[in-house]
Amino acid sequence: MTRRPRRRDLLEAAIEGALQPGRFIAYRAGWDFVSSLEGVAGQLAKLVHAEPERAVALYETFLAGCYEKAQELDDSAAPSGRSS
């Protein structure tokens, strides 16, 4: 029996697109980056009531990716007085 490749979840793809794994996010690009994350979070929020199990799994992926990406963000041009 031949297995067909698993169909990619569109929200999973949106999470990956927003987080841009492996890509450095410069300080100046921070607002656009956060805006794209907020867009994905809004899509996930809509999923909670319709498909709660799927929403939980995607939220876990999203949050793990956010924590990982936070370690990569450039804060070298952040206002003075803020520690990194």
Secondary structure as UniProt FT lines:
FT   HELIX           10..19
FT   TURN            21..22
FT   HELIX           27..29
FT   HELIX           30..50
FT   HELIX           52..70
FT   TURN            71..72
FT   TURN            76..77
FT   TURN            80..81
//
